[in-house]
Amino acid sequence: MSAPDTHSQPDALDEMVAEYVSADPHFSALYESAKRRRALLRELAEKRQEQARSQTEIAALMSTSQSALARLETKAADARLSTIDRLADALGYRVEHRLVPLDSRRDGSVR
């Protein structure tokens, strides 16, 4: 999976994100979190395709429907961690979660 081009010109989405961030400083953190989940879901979809396994087969292992898995793989939904874990497990993977300090709190301060 290749990294997105970070040197491209800002587009309408970039401008909208900047507007939301200026209105709500917490929006940026929420947006970055959603981007990380989407990247993980894209990677899991790629793993399913590499394994030549159908959405129907994987959905059955997850106890969900093929259409729900299709939405998970293609839509910008806010997927639950438990759902991502079930998808990874059905594909023979484990998702590892870890805590990373926020840049603004590296001094040890607590808000």
Secondary structure, DSSP 4 states (H G I P E B T S, - for coil): -PPP-TTSPP-HHHHHHHHHHHH-TTHHHHHHHHHHHHHHHHHHHHHHHHTT--HHHHHHHHTS-HHHHHHHHHS-----HHHHHHHHHHTT----------GGGTT----
